[in-house]
Amino acid sequence: QVQLVESGGGLVQSGGSLRLSCAASGRFFTIIAMGWYRQVPGKQRELVAAITGSGRTNYTDPVKGRFTISRDNTKNMVYLQMNSLKPEDTAVYYCNAGLKYRLDTVVAPGDSWGQGTQVTVSS
């Protein structure tokens, strides 16, 4: 089981930037696919971005060109750089470990979740 701790959320104006960080503990981090999900009240948690152990990335369409997921395997860290933020990006963001793929598509989250960090974008 991987333990995850997120940080970096907060309040930002529309058009601003934030960087989320996720610290992971546990073995085999370098080969585990990692991802960021987000959730707003009343809606299902949705995948925002994912990165494989080798660095291949996937993004949901609304964030393409604005968000960048990255990882530092030497530090067991995953990051989400969020630029040009919009009010509709407001959500609780969760780090996830062990995403499951079919070919190049994420088909399910992993079993390990962080506690979540709130991102609020004001208009």
C-alpha positions as CSV (number, residue, x, y, z in Angstrom):
1,Q,0.0,0.0,0.0
2,V,1.3,3.4,-0.9
3,Q,0.6,6.3,1.4
4,L,0.1,9.7,-0.2
5,V,0.1,13.3,1.2
6,E,-1.0,16.2,-1.0
7,S,-0.2,19.8,-0.6
8,G,-0.3,23.1,-2.5
9,G,-4.0,23.8,-2.8
10,G,-5.5,27.2,-2.1
11,L,-7.5,30.2,-3.4
12,V,-6.4,31.8,-6.6
13,Q,-8.0,34.2,-9.1
14,S,-9.1,33.2,-12.5
15,G,-6.1,33.0,-14.8
16,G,-3.7,32.3,-12.0
17,S,-1.5,29.2,-11.3
18,L,-1.0,26.7,-8.5
19,R,1.2,23.7,-8.2
20,L,0.0,20.6,-6.3
21,S,2.5,18.2,-4.8
22,C,2.0,14.6,-3.7
23,A,4.5,12.9,-1.5
24,A,4.4,9.1,-1.7
25,S,5.8,6.5,0.6
26,G,6.1,2.8,-0.1
27,R,8.1,0.5,-2.3
28,F,8.1,0.3,-6.1
29,F,7.1,3.9,-6.6
30,T,9.1,4.2,-9.8
31,I,7.0,1.6,-11.5
32,I,3.6,2.7,-10.2
33,A,1.3,4.8,-12.4
34,M,0.3,8.0,-10.5
35,G,-2.6,10.4,-11.1
36,W,-4.6,13.4,-10.0
37,Y,-8.4,13.3,-9.6
38,R,-10.8,16.0,-8.6
39,Q,-14.2,16.1,-7.2
40,V,-16.9,18.7,-6.6
41,P,-19.9,18.2,-4.4
42,G,-22.6,16.1,-6.0
43,K,-20.4,14.8,-8.8
44,Q,-18.3,11.8,-9.3
45,R,-14.5,12.0,-8.8
46,E,-12.9,12.5,-12.2
47,L,-9.4,11.8,-13.6
48,V,-7.5,15.0,-14.3
49,A,-4.1,13.7,-15.3
50,A,-2.0,10.5,-15.1
51,I,1.6,9.6,-15.5
52,T,3.1,6.1,-15.9
53,G,6.4,5.0,-14.3
54,S,8.1,5.7,-17.6
55,G,6.7,9.2,-17.8
56,R,3.9,8.8,-20.4
57,T,1.1,11.3,-19.6
58,N,-2.7,11.5,-20.1
59,Y,-5.0,14.5,-19.5
60,T,-8.7,15.0,-19.5
61,D,-9.7,17.3,-22.4
62,P,-10.7,20.4,-20.2
63,V,-7.2,20.7,-18.8
64,K,-5.1,19.9,-21.9
65,G,-2.6,22.7,-22.6
66,R,-3.1,24.2,-19.1
67,F,-2.1,21.5,-16.6
68,T,1.1,19.5,-16.5
69,I,1.7,16.3,-14.5
70,S,5.2,15.3,-13.6
71,R,7.1,13.1,-11.3
72,D,10.4,12.9,-9.6
73,N,11.2,9.3,-8.9
74,T,14.3,10.2,-6.9
75,K,12.1,12.0,-4.3
76,N,8.9,9.9,-4.6
77,M,7.0,13.0,-5.6
78,V,4.2,13.7,-8.2
79,Y,3.3,17.2,-9.2
80,L,0.4,18.9,-11.0
81,Q,1.2,22.3,-12.4
82,M,-2.0,24.2,-13.1
83,N,-1.9,27.3,-15.2
84,S,-4.7,29.5,-16.6
85,L,-7.0,28.3,-13.9
86,K,-10.7,28.8,-14.4
87,P,-13.6,28.8,-11.8
88,E,-14.7,25.4,-13.2
89,D,-11.4,24.0,-11.9
90,T,-12.6,24.5,-8.4
91,A,-12.6,21.1,-6.6
92,V,-10.9,18.9,-4.1
93,Y,-7.9,17.4,-5.8
94,Y,-6.8,13.9,-4.8
95,C,-3.5,12.1,-5.6
96,N,-3.9,8.5,-6.5
97,A,-1.4,5.6,-6.9
98,G,-1.6,2.4,-8.9
99,L,-3.8,3.5,-11.7
100,K,-4.9,0.7,-14.0
101,Y,-4.4,0.9,-17.8
102,R,-5.7,-0.9,-20.8
103,L,-3.4,-0.1,-23.6
104,D,-2.8,3.7,-23.3
105,T,-6.1,4.5,-21.5
106,V,-6.6,4.7,-17.7
107,V,-9.5,2.4,-16.9
108,A,-9.6,2.6,-13.1
109,P,-7.9,4.4,-10.2
110,G,-5.6,2.6,-7.9
111,D,-6.3,1.7,-4.3
112,S,-4.3,4.4,-2.6
113,W,-5.6,7.9,-2.2
114,G,-4.4,11.0,-0.5
115,Q,-6.5,13.1,1.8
116,G,-7.3,15.7,-0.8
117,T,-6.5,19.4,-1.1
118,Q,-8.9,22.1,-1.9
119,V,-8.4,24.3,-5.0
120,T,-10.7,27.3,-5.3
121,V,-10.6,29.6,-8.3
122,S,-12.4,32.9,-8.0
123,S,-13.8,34.7,-11.0
